Amino acid sequence: MKAVILAAGKGTRMRELTHELPKPMLPVQGRPILEHILEGLLAAGIHEVCIITGWKAEVIEGHFGDGSRFGAKISYARQVVQDGTGKAPEHAKDFIGSSDFLLTYGDILVRPETYQQMVARWSEGDFAGLITVTEGQDVTQGGLNFFDDGFNLTRLVEKPDAVQLAELTATGWLKPGHPVWYNAGIYLFRPSVFGFTARLQRSPRGEYELTDAISAMISAGQTIAGLKIAGRWVDVRDPEVLAQLQA
């Protein structure tokens, strides 16, 4: 298995902190966010990694090099146009080849064992993909996910607004007292996912959404496994979150 890390964005919500550094290189407890992610991947036995760079790409590439000093084999692909999460992984198609791969955003921090748990869940069935979720987050800021009794994905609603949430409650999709599953931004896929990202249309906000590709996979009858993240999950979205991590 290989891994792809999406690290091309500037991270404008970090304001002046990303004028000189790409967001995934901001330090958390003395090391860049990306180093923490790489450490977890290596602990899961994933040593071949492609980092999708863009803003201040030379900072990331200069720091990690070929990955040998970290015990990894790292390559890079440039995303020049920031047109959404649905197209970003396609820059790593040649790197992925025929391998299954883990996909993560470069600003998501989890416990290292999370990646091992993903690989273990992947081995439990013949899945086309795997999506991680967490509880207690504001689903209007991300993706709302629904699962069957085997905890396989049945529906995904991207950033639902208040009207959509009310409708989901009225139609029985959202039930009082039941968990609300928020998209945690770490996935596993087979290379067949690219057949779905290739057909994406721009969303109302003008971007190609990875979640639209996942919804298309479900509609095509493919099985997407779910995994609840146990323990720490942090979206390092703004300076306030970064400051809390430092503390």
TASUL-V213216 format. One record per residue. NEAR is the number of other ideal C-beta (glycine too) atoms within 12 Angstrom. Layout:
# TASUL-V213216
near=[NEAR,NEAR]
This chain:
# TASUL-V213216
near=[30,36,45,47,52,43,51,37,34,29,35,17,21,28,15,13,28,28,16,16,27,38,41,44,39,41,21,28,18,11,21,32,43,43,33,35,46,39,28,35,43,25,25,33,21,36,25,29,44,44,50,41,38,31,29,26,28,18,26,40,25,17,29,35,17,19,28,11,13,25,19,31,24,38,29,32,30,23,33,15,16,25,25,29,37,35,33,39,42,34,34,38,26,18,27,32,17,14,24,29,36,48,50,48,38,45,38,38,40,38,24,23,20,38,39,24,30,44,29,19,32,32,18,19,20,16,31,31,44,46,49,39,38,35,21,14,25,20,31,20,18,32,35,37,43,33,27,15,8,15,25,28,35,26,26,36,33,30,24,29,17,13,12,19,20,13,16,25,18,12,14,11,24,24,13,8,6,14,21,30,32,32,43,37,36,45,45,42,40,30,28,26,37,31,19,33,34,18,19,29,19,14,21,12,14,13,23,28,31,41,35,30,40,40,31,28,35,30,17,18,11,26,27,46,38,42,39,29,35,19,17,21,30,31,33,40,28,22,20,17,25,31,15,17,24,18,9]
